[in-house]
Amino acid sequence: MTNDTIVIGAGLAGLTAALRLADEGRRVLVIARGVGSTHLAPPTIDVLGFADGEVERPGEALSRLAADHPYNRFPAEVIAAGIEWFKARLPDLGYRGGLEENFLLPTAVGAVRPSAVVPETMAGGDLRGGGRFVFVGLRLKDFYPAYLAENLAHRGRVEARAIEVDLPRGEDGRTLGLARRFEQPAFRDALVRDLSGRVEPGERVGFPAVLGLRKAGEVWRELERRLERPVFEVATLPPSVPGIRLYEALTAELRQAGGRLLIGQDVIGVETAGGRVESVVSEAAARPTTHRAHSFVLATGGLAAGGIKVDSRGSVKEAVFDLALAGLPATNGRPRFLPTYLDEQPLDRVGVPVDDRLRPTDTDGRLRFENLHVAGATLAGAVPWREGSGNGLSLATGYAVGTIIAGSS
Amino acid sequence: MTELIRDSLDHCVKCTICESFCPFSQVTPLFPGPKFVGPQAERYRKAGVSPDASVDYCSGCGICTQVCPHDVKIAEINAQARAELWEDRGIPLRNQVIARPSVLGRFGTPVAPLANWALRAKPLRLLAERVLDIHRKAPMPRFAGRTFQRWARSHRSPSTDRSVVYFHACGTNYYEPGVGEMVVAVLEHNGYNVIVPPQDCCGLPLQSNGNFDTARKYVRRLVANLAPYARDGVPIVSNSTSCGLMLKAEAREILGVDDADLKAVGEVTYDLCEFLLLLHERGELKTDLRALPLTVPYHAPCQQRGHGIGKPALDLLALIPDLRVIELDVDCCGIAGTYGLKKEKYEISMAVGERLFRDVRESGAEVAACDSETCRWQITHGTGVPAVHPVELLYRAYGLDWPVKPT
């Protein structure tokens, strides 16, 4: 059966493009090797957090980015429209914010994360207004509230302290196990009892981001009501419970809208003709399966996710279509990696160059495939982890690609 | 192949995505999760050394392998580790018994009324629980009292220029011969001559119960029977999702069977709905389908994910006028073949299935649909709602008024 659009990759970029198109009544198939980084990362939409220092106003700061940055491939209104679409399309997650001003959210180690759009369960952690914060530890592995509070207080913006709660947490003390416990009323009762008298007036109360999986909004509202304090979640190490909420919401909406998901299938081949992609081939059991479509979206991620691969000899390739790559450093004897891990790395900006319809081009700007579009971390020119722009780029480019394809046929 | 699977653990970056999806570690601390039991524990396993018994609590549903973004063959590593474990410790009698559906079928069929009574008699089930460790409440299917093979021998399929081999598997043969008759009717309605060669168990239950040697014997014998057809280019169709996957992939990937017959058979084996949807894509499927004004919740079984074919039943059932299909968004029903029958695993299996059961109940539907036989029995066991193979809905919509006996 010919699909209208096949999206390769099931991260935020791919799912956004797919849902946008399914909403237009298009027949959409998402093929992905596995589940994307929604399960690993916080679900905040960080549009631009750092550009010559911490960014306060991401909308304004976009102009500071280099001309070949993916954000500069389309008008800034598209980014704003993508954010508004996202907030309205997933109302249960209660996303807040926009391009005007970044939230400043505490991380699990007490650093600060500038984020443009954040879920309601995390918004209360905003440090911009100063104030007093208390962080509650649940003996969760890799979440140490005293460490968090001390680092945060050291920055001088806020007052912060930590308390530990010992609760019968069940056998599973990992994030997901705790999240399920939070959905049980008896567990919440015990927690509220334990906290009463230990939380002081005027404090904001931060928990690791495990306040329920499917009923997080309810759990969060109940805790605010019963503790009579603003309550918020702090992102944890993986698995990211609020990230899983985002994945589940997006895939449920996509299924509802008639989209299809094929997770666990590598795309092992492509068929192209006359400057167009005709089909992609997935590695099904026993024999390869061909999937045809009118248009295609490549959203397989960058170096970290395997959308762009580096082999042991240092050769760099786009994994599915072997597209041309921009941002490749010269090879003659230069190292591929610098020993100072957090410095700007030679391969940081590697990615697929595109035209203003986000279609892949050669390095000289010549169009490769007229019906293929690229979204997310596969694009050249961005350094999401340094810029604090990961989910922002994925949402904006996924939305832009969906809009371009919807408008073009 | 076996080494390739083991080597894949080096791709594991401990991202925990498999942990997030595992339906079993979510409900029981006895299974610490696919990452711990799979890529992590595997580093400590060597010949004759099985450091942890928790791998036996892996159901083999395969979801971990499907969601892994780094191509680590987690479920396959676990299946092999489970076999090693039982090789070291000796396979329990229970695992030997429930892993031989065709042997049970041959004994149970002639005495079906008695056998079915025994399977529902509480004192006997208590005894079976004590002696055999089969849980007293486990959803044991009822013997049909006749076999599909026997029906097929007396059935004359119209000769046409297109043939298909039907691999019905044990569930159809001994418990649901009526489903097999509907499969034949639907295929014949679409112009196929349906060949039903003699066939025995594919070995899958033996594989999942840790008896790899005997499983290999079964699957080799089966593919030897089917290979001549495959070499003649006749497609092989199965309505058993898991047994079909055994032929397509698991015999090779998990049991390590490297056999020309298996390769020939696997390449032309299709899940029934996959096959029918391919016909439709070529414009060859009859669409003289009458309206079925029904709402049917549909559960795609875990093993179907291993096929990598998506959910073809959804597209097929969409062809039936007035049929409203609800795609259930739950990964696993909990039964995993024989897993949920076991005394120590029954409660786990029911806890895994609870979300699915709730969604089926809340749909208010009179009938649910699912491709896999053991999953259908589990859904009915957990909800009281009868569950049918999607082919039954097609059969009814085609108006094929064959004298199909109740299953």
HADDOCK unambig.tbl for C-alpha pairs under 7 A between the chains (distance, minus, plus):
assign (segid A and resid 1 and name CA) (segid B and resid 281 and name CA) 5.31 0.50 0.50
assign (segid A and resid 33 and name CA) (segid B and resid 69 and name CA) 5.60 0.50 0.50
assign (segid A and resid 34 and name CA) (segid B and resid 66 and name CA) 6.22 0.50 0.50
assign (segid A and resid 34 and name CA) (segid B and resid 67 and name CA) 4.24 0.50 0.50
assign (segid A and resid 34 and name CA) (segid B and resid 68 and name CA) 4.88 0.50 0.50
assign (segid A and resid 34 and name CA) (segid B and resid 69 and name CA) 3.94 0.50 0.50
assign (segid A and resid 35 and name CA) (segid B and resid 67 and name CA) 5.15 0.50 0.50
assign (segid A and resid 35 and name CA) (segid B and resid 68 and name CA) 6.51 0.50 0.50
assign (segid A and resid 35 and name CA) (segid B and resid 69 and name CA) 5.77 0.50 0.50
assign (segid A and resid 36 and name CA) (segid B and resid 69 and name CA) 6.85 0.50 0.50
assign (segid A and resid 39 and name CA) (segid B and resid 17 and name CA) 6.38 0.50 0.50
assign (segid A and resid 171 and name CA) (segid B and resid 29 and name CA) 6.03 0.50 0.50
assign (segid A and resid 172 and name CA) (segid B and resid 29 and name CA) 6.76 0.50 0.50
assign (segid A and resid 238 and name CA) (segid B and resid 15 and name CA) 6.84 0.50 0.50
assign (segid A and resid 238 and name CA) (segid B and resid 16 and name CA) 6.68 0.50 0.50
assign (segid A and resid 239 and name CA) (segid B and resid 16 and name CA) 5.92 0.50 0.50
assign (segid A and resid 239 and name CA) (segid B and resid 17 and name CA) 6.78 0.50 0.50
assign (segid A and resid 239 and name CA) (segid B and resid 20 and name CA) 6.72 0.50 0.50
assign (segid A and resid 262 and name CA) (segid B and resid 310 and name CA) 5.41 0.50 0.50
assign (segid A and resid 263 and name CA) (segid B and resid 66 and name CA) 6.32 0.50 0.50
assign (segid A and resid 263 and name CA) (segid B and resid 67 and name CA) 6.42 0.50 0.50
assign (segid A and resid 264 and name CA) (segid B and resid 66 and name CA) 4.03 0.50 0.50
assign (segid A and resid 264 and name CA) (segid B and resid 67 and name CA) 5.49 0.50 0.50
assign (segid A and resid 265 and name CA) (segid B and resid 308 and name CA) 6.38 0.50 0.50
assign (segid A and resid 284 and name CA) (segid B and resid 307 and name CA) 5.95 0.50 0.50
assign (segid A and resid 284 and name CA) (segid B and resid 308 and name CA) 4.48 0.50 0.50
assign (segid A and resid 284 and name CA) (segid B and resid 309 and name CA) 6.58 0.50 0.50
assign (segid A and resid 285 and name CA) (segid B and resid 248 and name CA) 5.86 0.50 0.50
assign (segid A and resid 285 and name CA) (segid B and resid 249 and name CA) 5.73 0.50 0.50
assign (segid A and resid 285 and name CA) (segid B and resid 306 and name CA) 6.77 0.50 0.50
assign (segid A and resid 285 and name CA) (segid B and resid 307 and name CA) 4.92 0.50 0.50
assign (segid A and resid 285 and name CA) (segid B and resid 308 and name CA) 6.07 0.50 0.50
assign (segid A and resid 286 and name CA) (segid B and resid 248 and name CA) 4.86 0.50 0.50
assign (segid A and resid 286 and name CA) (segid B and resid 249 and name CA) 5.94 0.50 0.50
assign (segid A and resid 286 and name CA) (segid B and resid 266 and name CA) 5.70 0.50 0.50
assign (segid A and resid 286 and name CA) (segid B and resid 267 and name CA) 5.23 0.50 0.50
assign (segid A and resid 287 and name CA) (segid B and resid 267 and name CA) 6.02 0.50 0.50
